[in-house]
Amino acid sequence: MNNPIVEFQKEREALIASNGKNKALTNAAYQFNVESNKAKYSYNFSWMGRPIIAYPQDMIAMQELIWEIKPDLIIEAGIAHGGSIIYYASLLELIGGDGLVLGIDIDIRRHNRDLIEAHPMIKRIQMIEGSSIEESTAEKVYEVAKTKKNIMVCLDSNHTHEHVLQELKLYAHLTSIGSYCVVFDTIVEDLPSDYMPGGRPWNPGNNPKTAVFEFLETAEDFQIDKSIDNKLLISVAPDGFLKKIK
């Protein structure tokens, strides 16, 4: 007798795998990714009262991973308005236990810090102000990480190749086996060369995805989880979901 739960899972896996081969679907997703990035689509959403500069598809992917992995520490480089660290903290609250979100930012603006510290989820949040690639900052992160057993890493700060590559070298090794180091805004590599507004230094050829590819040339303990790309199609992190496999 077939197990309906197993059968549904198999069907879903087959559908996800087929997405990557569906040219009409992937082309439509690419066009949406390009146009939505131009329109700052990621600025449209919030979580529990705080802006979360993210695509809903990526939020769902992170929810699925966090529920499956049940990390006791999520390290995120890049705080901005605080929506993502509050989102992760709320998921850890639902899971229970002593899970913590450790947010790092070179400049935690006072109005954002005040609102984050006044939020109910602050009980699961710790923040470090400083450059994520400075040794003094990394030492503070390591001090927290040494007390934890199941760690996930998210990189979403400065998006230049060299910065992200240095973050990967400093923090990816903290990722637990079976968990993920998620590198956001890899989509920059796939956008038109004239896309980036406001004189930002990252662009095609110099961005998180190029850093990921260089990192993976020697990091044999990580691999890109293409099933997540095929599942989401619309994402700011294509090729950015790195699973630690050994």
N, C-alpha and C positions, 0 to 999 in steps of 0.2 A: 504494500500500500504506500503510495507516494505521500511524503510529508509536505503539506501545503506551504509551510514556512520555508523549507529548503527549496521547493520549486519556485516560489516567488523570488527568492534570492538569486537563483540561477537565471531566471528571466531578466531580472534587473541587471545583472552582470553582463548578460548578452546584449541588452539594449545599450548599455554604456559603451561596451566595446564597439558596437556598430556605429555609434555617434562619430567616432574618429574617422570612419571610412565614408561618412555621408557628406559628400562634397557640397551639396546644396545647403545642408545644415551648417557645416563649418564655415562656408562662405558668408552665410547670413549672420552668423555669430561674429565673424571678423568685422563685417561692416558695422554691426552694432557696437562692438568694442571700440572701433575707431571713432564713430560719431558720438558715442556716449562719453568718451574721454574728452573730446573737444567741448562737450556741453557741461563738463564737471558733474556728471551724473552721480558720482560717489559722494558728493556734498549734500545729497538730498535726504539723508537718513539719520536717525538717532536711535540710541538704546538707553532706556530708562532715564530719559531726560537729557542725555549728553550727546552732542554730535558725534557720529561715528563715520569717519571718511572711509567708506568701504562699499563694495557691491554686496547686495543681499545674497548672491550666489556664494561668494566667499565666506560670508557669515555662516551660512548653512553648512558649508564644508568644514569650517572650524568647529561648529557645534558637533558635527558627526565625529570628528577626530577626538575632540575633548571628551565626549561621552564614552567613546570606545577606549581611549587610552587612560582616562582618569588621572591626569598628571597631578602631582602634588606641588609642582612649580611650573609656571608659565613665565618665561622671560620675554619681554617685548621691548625692543629698541625702537623708540618713537612713541610719544604719548599724545601730542597735539592737544585736542580738546578732552581727551580721556575716555571717549566712547568705547574704544576697543578694550582697554584694560577693565572698564566696568562690565562690559559684555562678558569677557572671560571670567571675571570674578563672580558674576551672577551664575554662570554655568557651574563653576566650582562649588558655589553655595548649594545648588540643587543636588550635586553629587554627594556633598557632605565631606567629612574628614577635615584635614587641616590644609587644604590646597591654598596656594598663595600666587598672586600675580605680581611680578617684579617689573615695573616700568622704568625705562631709562630715557632721558631726554636732555639734550644740551642746554635747553632753555624751557623750564616749566613756568609758563607765565602765571603771574600771581592770581589773576581772575580764574584761570583754569585750575590751578592748585586748590584754591579756596572751594570751588564747586566740587572737585573730586573728593577733597577731605570732608566735605559736608554730606557726601552721598552715603546711603546705607551700606554699599558694597565696599567702603573703605576698609572695613574689617578684614578684607582679604587682599588688600593692595598695599604694596610698599613701593616708594618711588626713589629713584636716584637721579639727581641733577648733575650732569656732566657729559662730556663727549663719550659716546659708546666705544670709541676706539682708543681712548686713553687708558694706559695701564692702571692708573689709580681707580678708574671706574670699573674696569674688569675685575680688579682685586675685590671690590665690594660685592660684585655679582658672584664671584667664586665663593666668597664667605657665606653668602646665603645658600648657594647651590650645594655646598658640601653637607648640608643638613637634610637634603632632599634625595629621594630615590627614583622618582619618575618625572622626567623633565621634558618640556616642550619649549622650543625657541622660535620666536617670531622676529623678523628683521624688517622694519618699516620706518627708517629714519632718513638720513641722507642717501640719495639713490645713485650716486656716482659709482662707477666700477670699483675704484680703489677703496672707497669707504666700505662698500658692501663686502668686498673681498676680505678686508681686514676684520670686519665683524664676523664673517664666517670662520676665519682663522681663530678668532678669540672665543667664540661662543658655540659654534656648531658641535664641538666635541662634548659639550655638556648634555646634548640630546641623548636620551635613553634609547637603548635598542628597541625597535618597534615603534618608537615615537617619531616626531617630525621636527625638522627645522624648516619653517615656512618663510620664504623670501618674497615679499610683496613688491608690486610695481615692476615686475619683470616684463609687463606688457609694453613698457617703453621701447624695447627692442623691436616690437612688431608694429609700432605706430609710424606714420609718415615722418620723414626726416624734418619737415618744417612744422611739426605739431607743437613742440614744447613752448608754452607761453612764458612771458615774464623773465626771459633770460636765464632760466634754470640751467645748471651745468650738465645735467644728464640728458642723453639723447640716444638714438640708435648708434650702437658701437661703444657706448659708455653708459652703462646702466646695470641694474641688478641681475638681469639675465646673462649678460656677458661675464659678470662676476661669478655667477653660479657655474657656468660652463668651465671657466678657468679653475674654479675650486674643485670641480668633479674630475678634473684631469688627474689629480693625485689622491682625492678622498674616496678611496674604494669602499668605505663603510657606508656611503650614502648612494641612493639612486633616486631619480625623478619618478614620482608616482604618476604615470601617464593616465591611469584610470580616473584620477581626480580631474585632470584636464578634460578628458572625454565626457565626464559627467557634467561638468559645469559649462564648458564652452564659452560662457561669458564670465570673465574673471580678470582681475588685475595681476594675477599671479601665475600665468601659464609657465610651465616648467619650473615653478617655484616651490612646489610641495615636495620636499626632500625627505625621504624616509630613511632612517638609520637602520641598516639591515644587519650589521655586525659590529 
